[in-house]
């Protein structure tokens, strides 16, 4: 099973590639991918929290779907 830390690493790798990319469409796609990896990490962390902790942190445990561009 992939951990939140691994998802965050994937997001960082996308951002590194984005900074190196020259084509605007590639940069945009890598940025969106990084956002989605980060959303997965957040969701994974939410699933690991007990319901009482999610309420304290303002998280319902139900992550909304990432925006699609």
C-alpha positions, 0 to 999 in steps of 0.5 A: 500500500502506498503511504502519504509520504510516498504520494508527497514524494511523487508530487515533489518529483512532478514539481521538479520535472515541471520546473525543468520542462520547457513546454507550457502544456507539459508544465501545466500537466505536471502541476496538475499531477502534483496537485492530485498526488498531494490530494491523495496524500491528504486523503490517505492521511485523513483515512488514517485519523480516527473520526474524532481527530478528523472533526478536530482538524476540520476534516470530515474524512470524505475528501472531495475529488480534485478539480479537473482542468 
